[in-house]
Amino acid sequence: MVASLAPGLAPPRPVSEPLALDLPGPCRTGQSLRILHVFRAPVGGLFRHVVDLTRIQAAAGHRVGIVCDANTGGERAEQALADLAPHLALGVVRLPMRRNPHPSDLAALMGVRERVRAVGADVLHGHGAKGGVYARLCPVSDGLIRAYTPHGGSYNYRPGTMLHRLYMGIERQLVRATDVFLFESEFVASRHRTYAGGPVRLARIVHNGIAEAEFEPVGTVAAAFDLVYVGELREAKGLPFLLQALSRLKAEGRRLRLLMVGSGPDTDSLTRLADELGVRDAIAFEPPQPIRPVLGRGRLMVVPSLAESLPYVVLEAAAACQPLVATNVGGIPEIFGAFAGSLVPPRDVGALSGAIARILDEPAEVRDGRAKALSDSVRARFSMNRMGADVLCGYAAALASRPAVAQPAPATA
């Protein structure tokens, strides 16, 4: 079974379907590429994306390696990387990397350069804001292709803030050093066009994809919770509004039980807020764990985020036929497609509590039928193999667009 871990972890997962990619002609490079993926944290959806790409690219005959942070993820990240090792012909290098800009970034950048030179990389693929900086500023020439997948990152900062202006200014300066943008959602691509701009050479929308095994419905176990949240315990995920919605529903006579699975910097403040709202006894907090069994422990999944790119947790829940209430932010409407009208505005406690009540009050056949229809829609649009093929197509296009190297003139008598 293919299953990812709740945010904070990434999967060691066997892939249960064939990964042989039937690439169209323009997407074939005609060579085995040496690909280095560079990113900061081996946790969460970004890491899952890299894990999936690594397996796909290795199965397609390419040699793959990873450069990531040495201080994030703990034992579970170590185990995930160890499980991935058979697919990593170019190995793993872990370097100290800070989340925010820091003078130590120079040492990390030199470490990336050393690894690029050691393995003779053809493609340096940066993921997330920090990985994107390292990949595009790496001082190595020799025809290296530099790809960038933002995964939201700095693009999710609120427009107009000082940090947003700073990060978009950096992105604008790095455009010329980017051979191909592989945006994971149209939302992030549009944010780039609006706030960073610049003469992009090549760009592709490459949606995150999931495996066929993840479309098996999870069902609901006995003694289930009413609501489930899976993700980082951060206020940016909209959790204060979820707790307020739970309090409002309690005042209406609905004593609902909420399971919150994850970890994060705002755990203590969220616990205090739950106490203040009088709903602490209705909430169970559990650490990060495999997501599919968690989905089966609730009647309804709630995603109250204030900003997202294209979250795997929504893809996975939708694929598994889990009824969902989610906010209309980032790339979530791209996942919901024709069903996006059911999304609720962020920061709106009334809309969130109302949507929860409506779905819980629906006849089971109506609720389950809608969940199945969304699952079928996701299956048609978010294939893991399609994701892998689209990334390789992006590399091939970048390779094909490189300026031809001038050949020496033939010797004359």
C-alpha positions in Angstrom: 0.0 0.0 0.0 1.2 3.5 -0.8 0.8 5.8 2.1 2.4 9.1 3.0 3.1 10.4 6.5 1.2 13.2 8.1 3.1 16.5 7.6 6.2 16.6 9.6 7.3 13.3 8.1 7.7 11.9 4.6 7.1 8.3 3.5 9.2 5.4 3.1 6.7 3.8 0.8 6.9 1.0 -1.7 5.3 2.1 -4.9 2.8 -0.5 -5.9 2.3 0.3 -9.6 4.7 0.2 -12.5 6.9 3.3 -12.9 7.8 2.7 -16.5 7.1 6.0 -18.2 6.0 6.1 -21.8 7.5 9.5 -22.6 6.6 11.3 -25.8 9.5 12.0 -28.1 10.1 15.6 -27.1 10.4 14.5 -23.4 13.2 12.0 -24.1 16.7 13.2 -23.3 18.4 10.4 -25.1 20.8 9.9 -22.1 20.8 8.9 -18.5 20.8 12.1 -16.5 22.6 12.7 -13.2 20.0 14.5 -11.2 20.6 16.2 -7.8 17.5 17.3 -5.8 18.4 20.0 -3.3 16.0 21.2 -0.6 16.1 22.1 3.1 13.8 19.9 5.2 13.3 16.2 4.7 9.7 16.5 6.0 6.2 17.0 4.8 4.7 17.3 1.3 7.9 18.7 -0.3 9.9 15.7 0.8 7.1 13.3 -0.3 7.3 15.0 -3.8 11.1 14.5 -3.9 10.8 10.8 -2.7 8.3 10.1 -5.5 10.4 11.8 -8.1 13.5 9.9 -7.0 11.8 6.6 -7.4 10.3 7.5 -10.8 13.5 8.9 -12.2 15.6 6.0 -11.0 13.2 3.6 -12.5 13.4 5.5 -15.8 17.2 4.9 -15.8 18.5 8.2 -14.4 21.0 8.5 -11.6 19.6 10.5 -8.7 21.0 12.1 -5.5 19.8 14.3 -2.7 21.3 17.3 -0.8 19.2 18.4 2.2 19.4 19.8 5.8 21.3 17.9 8.4 19.3 19.1 11.4 15.6 18.5 10.4 13.4 15.5 10.6 15.1 13.4 13.3 15.1 9.6 13.3 12.1 9.4 11.0 13.8 11.4 8.3 16.9 9.3 8.7 14.8 6.1 8.2 13.0 7.5 5.2 16.3 8.4 3.5 17.7 5.0 4.4 14.7 3.3 2.8 15.2 5.5 -0.3 18.9 4.6 -0.6 18.5 1.8 -3.2 17.1 4.4 -5.6 19.9 7.0 -4.9 22.8 6.1 -7.1 24.3 9.5 -6.3 23.7 9.2 -2.6 22.6 11.7 0.1 24.6 14.6 1.5 23.2 16.4 4.5 24.4 20.0 5.3 23.3 22.5 8.0 20.7 24.7 6.4 18.7 27.5 8.1 15.0 28.1 7.3 15.5 31.9 6.9 18.4 33.8 5.2 21.6 33.5 7.2 25.3 34.0 6.7 25.7 30.2 7.0 23.9 29.9 3.6 27.3 30.6 2.0 28.8 27.4 3.5 25.8 25.4 2.5 26.0 26.8 -1.1 29.7 25.7 -1.3 28.7 22.3 -0.1 26.1 22.0 -2.9 28.8 23.1 -5.4 31.1 20.5 -4.1 28.5 17.8 -4.5 27.5 18.9 -8.0 31.2 18.7 -9.1 31.7 15.3 -7.3 28.9 13.6 -9.1 29.1 15.5 -12.4 25.4 16.5 -12.1 23.5 17.3 -15.3 20.4 18.6 -13.5 20.3 20.5 -10.2 16.6 20.6 -9.1 15.9 23.0 -6.3 12.7 22.6 -4.2 11.2 25.2 -1.9 12.6 28.7 -1.4 15.9 27.7 0.2 16.6 24.8 -2.2 15.7 27.1 -5.1 18.3 29.6 -4.0 21.0 27.0 -3.6 20.2 25.4 -7.0 20.2 28.7 -8.9 23.2 30.4 -7.2 25.4 27.3 -7.2 28.7 28.6 -8.8 29.1 25.8 -11.3 28.8 26.2 -15.1 29.6 23.5 -17.6 26.0 23.3 -19.0 24.3 22.4 -15.7 20.4 22.6 -16.0 18.8 24.4 -13.1 15.2 23.5 -12.3 13.0 25.1 -9.6 9.8 23.9 -7.9 8.7 26.5 -5.4 6.2 24.3 -3.3 4.5 27.5 -2.2 7.3 28.7 0.1 7.9 32.5 -0.2 5.1 32.9 -2.6 2.6 32.2 0.2 3.5 35.2 2.2 0.8 37.8 2.3 1.3 40.3 -0.5 2.3 43.8 0.6 4.3 42.7 3.7 7.9 43.6 3.9 9.0 39.9 3.9 6.9 39.3 0.8 8.4 42.2 -1.1 11.9 41.0 0.0 11.4 37.4 -1.1 9.7 38.4 -4.4 12.7 40.7 -5.1 15.0 37.8 -4.6 12.9 35.6 -6.9 12.9 38.3 -9.5 16.7 38.4 -9.5 16.9 34.6 -9.8 14.7 34.3 -12.8 17.6 34.6 -15.2 19.4 31.8 -13.4 16.5 29.4 -13.8 16.5 27.1 -16.9 13.0 25.7 -16.2 10.3 26.5 -13.6 8.2 23.5 -12.6 5.4 25.1 -10.7 3.3 22.6 -8.7 0.1 24.7 -9.2 -1.3 27.4 -11.4 -1.8 29.4 -8.2 1.9 29.6 -7.6 2.7 30.2 -11.3 0.2 33.2 -11.2 1.8 34.5 -8.0 5.2 34.4 -9.7 3.9 36.3 -12.8 2.2 38.9 -10.6 4.9 39.6 -8.0 8.2 38.4 -9.3 7.9 38.4 -13.1 11.0 38.5 -15.3 11.8 36.8 -18.6 11.1 33.2 -17.8 12.8 30.9 -20.3 10.7 27.8 -19.7 7.8 27.0 -17.4 5.6 24.0 -16.8 2.7 23.4 -14.4 3.5 20.0 -12.8 0.8 19.1 -10.4 1.7 16.8 -7.5 0.5 13.3 -8.2 -0.4 10.3 -6.1 -0.3 6.5 -6.7 -3.2 4.3 -7.7 -3.2 2.4 -4.4 -4.1 5.7 -2.6 -7.5 5.7 -4.3 -8.7 2.8 -2.2 -11.4 4.1 0.1 -10.4 4.1 3.8 -13.8 3.7 5.3 -14.5 4.7 8.9 -13.6 2.7 11.9 -15.8 2.2 14.9 -15.7 4.9 17.7 -14.5 7.4 15.2 -14.0 11.1 15.8 -16.4 13.5 14.1 -13.6 15.7 12.7 -10.0 15.1 11.7 -7.2 17.6 11.1 -3.8 16.4 9.7 -1.0 18.8 9.3 1.4 21.1 11.0 0.2 22.7 14.2 0.7 26.3 13.1 -1.7 29.2 13.2 -1.0 29.8 9.5 -2.9 26.5 8.9 -6.1 28.3 10.1 -6.3 26.2 13.3 -7.6 29.1 15.6 -10.6 29.4 13.2 -11.2 25.6 13.4 -11.2 25.7 17.2 -13.6 28.7 17.1 -15.8 26.8 14.7 -15.8 23.8 17.1 -16.8 26.1 20.0 -19.6 27.6 17.9 -20.9 24.2 17.0 -20.8 23.2 20.7 -22.9 26.3 21.6 -25.4 25.1 19.0 -25.7 21.8 20.8 -23.3 19.8 18.7 -20.7 18.1 20.9 -18.2 17.1 18.3 -14.9 15.3 18.8 -11.8 16.5 16.9 -8.6 14.5 16.3 -5.6 16.7 15.5 -2.6 14.8 14.1 0.7 16.6 13.6 3.3 18.8 15.3 4.5 22.3 15.1 5.6 25.5 16.8 2.1 26.6 17.9 1.1 23.5 19.8 1.1 25.2 23.2 -0.8 28.3 22.0 -3.4 26.2 20.3 -3.9 24.1 23.5 -4.4 27.3 25.5 -6.9 28.6 23.0 -8.8 25.3 23.2 -8.9 25.7 27.0 -10.2 29.3 26.7 -12.9 28.3 24.2 -14.0 25.4 26.4 -13.4 22.7 23.8 -10.1 21.2 25.1 -11.9 18.1 26.4 -13.3 17.5 22.9 -9.8 17.4 21.2 -7.3 14.6 21.0 -3.7 15.6 20.0 -1.5 12.9 18.4 1.9 13.1 16.8 2.6 12.7 13.1 1.8 9.2 11.8 0.7 7.5 8.5 -2.2 9.4 7.1 -4.5 6.7 5.7 -5.3 5.1 9.1 -5.9 8.6 10.5 -8.4 9.4 7.8 -10.4 6.3 8.7 -10.7 7.5 12.3 -12.9 10.5 11.4 -16.2 11.2 9.7 -15.0 14.4 8.1 -11.6 15.9 7.2 -11.2 19.6 7.9 -8.5 21.7 6.1 -8.9 25.3 7.4 -5.7 26.7 5.9 -5.0 30.4 5.3 -2.5 29.7 2.5 -1.5 26.6 0.5 0.2 25.6 -2.7 -1.1 22.2 -3.8 -1.3 20.2 -0.5 -0.8 16.5 -0.6 -3.1 16.1 2.4 -6.0 17.3 0.4 -5.1 15.1 -2.6 -4.7 12.0 -0.3 -8.0 12.6 1.6 -9.9 13.3 -1.6 -8.4 10.2 -3.3 -9.4 8.0 -0.3 -13.1 9.2 -0.6 -12.9 11.0 2.7 -15.6 13.8 3.0 -13.8 17.1 3.1 -14.3 20.7 4.3 -11.5 22.9 3.0 -10.8 26.6 2.4 -10.7 28.3 -0.9 -7.0 29.2 -0.9 -3.9 28.5 -3.1 -4.1 25.5 -5.2 -6.9 23.8 -3.3 -9.5 24.9 -6.0 -7.3 23.2 -8.6 -7.7 19.9 -6.7 -11.4 20.3 -6.3 -12.0 21.3 -9.9 -15.7 21.3 -10.7 -16.4 20.9 -7.0 -14.6 24.1 -6.0 -17.9 25.8 -5.3 -18.1 23.8 -2.0 -14.9 25.4 -0.6 -15.3 28.0 2.2 -13.6 31.4 2.6 -10.6 31.4 4.9 -10.8 33.1 8.3 -14.6 32.8 8.2 -15.7 30.9 11.4 -19.4 31.0 10.4 -18.8 29.6 7.0 -16.5 26.9 8.3 -18.9 25.8 11.1 -21.8 25.9 8.7 -20.1 23.7 6.1 -19.1 21.2 8.8 -22.7 21.0 10.1 -24.2 20.6 6.6 -22.0 17.7 5.7 -22.4 15.9 9.0 -26.2 16.3 8.6 -26.4 14.9 5.1 -27.6 11.4 4.5 -24.6 9.1 4.2 -25.3 8.2 0.6 -25.2 11.9 -0.4 -22.0 12.6 1.5 -20.3 9.4 0.3 -21.5 10.0 -3.3 -19.9 13.5 -3.4 -16.7 12.1 -1.9 -16.5 9.4 -4.5 -17.1 11.9 -7.4 -14.2 14.0 -6.1 -12.0 11.0 -5.9 -12.8 10.0 -9.5 -12.0 13.6 -10.6 -8.6 13.6 -8.7 -7.7 10.2 -10.2 -8.2 11.6 -13.7 -6.0 14.6 -13.1 -3.3 13.9 -10.5 -1.4 10.8 -11.5 2.0 10.2 -9.9 3.4 8.8 -13.2 2.1 11.9 -15.1 3.9 14.1 -12.5 7.1 12.2 -13.1 6.8 12.3 -16.9 6.0 16.1 -16.8 9.2 16.8 -14.7 11.3 14.8 -17.1 9.7 16.7 -20.0 10.7 19.9 -18.4 14.3 18.8 -18.1 14.3 17.7 -21.7 13.0 21.0 -22.9 15.6 22.8 -20.9 18.4 20.6 -22.3 17.1 21.2 -25.8 17.0 24.9 -25.4 20.6 25.2 -24.2 22.8 27.3 -26.6 24.8 25.1 -28.9 28.4 24.8 -28.0 30.6 26.2 -30.7 32.7 23.5 -32.3 36.3 24.2 -33.4 36.9 24.8 -37.0 38.3 21.8 -38.9 42.0 22.0 -39.5 43.1 23.0 -43.0 46.1 21.9 -44.9 
